[in-house]
Amino acid sequence: MVLWVFGYGSLVYNFGFDYDEKVVGFIKGHKRVFDLACIDHRGTPEHPARTCTLEAGEGEICWGAAFCVKGGPEKERLAMEYLERRECEYDLKACVDFYTEDDPLKPAVTGCLVFTSTPCKISNKYYLGPAPLEDMARQIATANGPCGNNRDYLFKLEKALADIGHEDDMVIELANEVRSVLARMERPKEKLLVGSGISDTSRISLKAAHIPSPLHLIGGPLPEAIAMDS
């Protein structure tokens, strides 16, 4: 028996298991969407990341890569154990037909395993569902987890799809929106005061020049410190 696994997210560029063959191609009837929460790799339960899953759609195709694992039951078992741990947020496994450019009408592989998810927030706690582009971009730009930040997941996928010659317009649009969010977050906070020509930091320095020396404040016990929310 030979195991074939289709990767359409981070598996495209970071497979993480021992395989014997990698083939670029696509599956039909599905598209890639960022509707699944990740709380243990690129996000946390308090601030989940957004990662890829598949959404069914007539006429849709999803490009990625299929990985073949040969060498007997033990090698396949090790690969599946690794994938089950890694893809723990995906509650469904399906077998699909896998196609290549050489013959887009006849499957190159039948029974190719793919990890996906139930598109229901009630039955699937990891399903986030669709959201406006700007909201998804802000979430991806700020989510971090034990394995790194969410934006790198997106940017690496964008590059990996370009490297195999099959860019995804949705991935590119989302990645560019994340870059816009990051650019706004990184703008300098210091601005010149209107009409004064004095920056905020300069004004702070001028005020500091009029603060009495701590020695002048000693005249009795200091008041007890009061904790305030930051």
Disulfide bonds with the S-S distance in Angstrom:
none
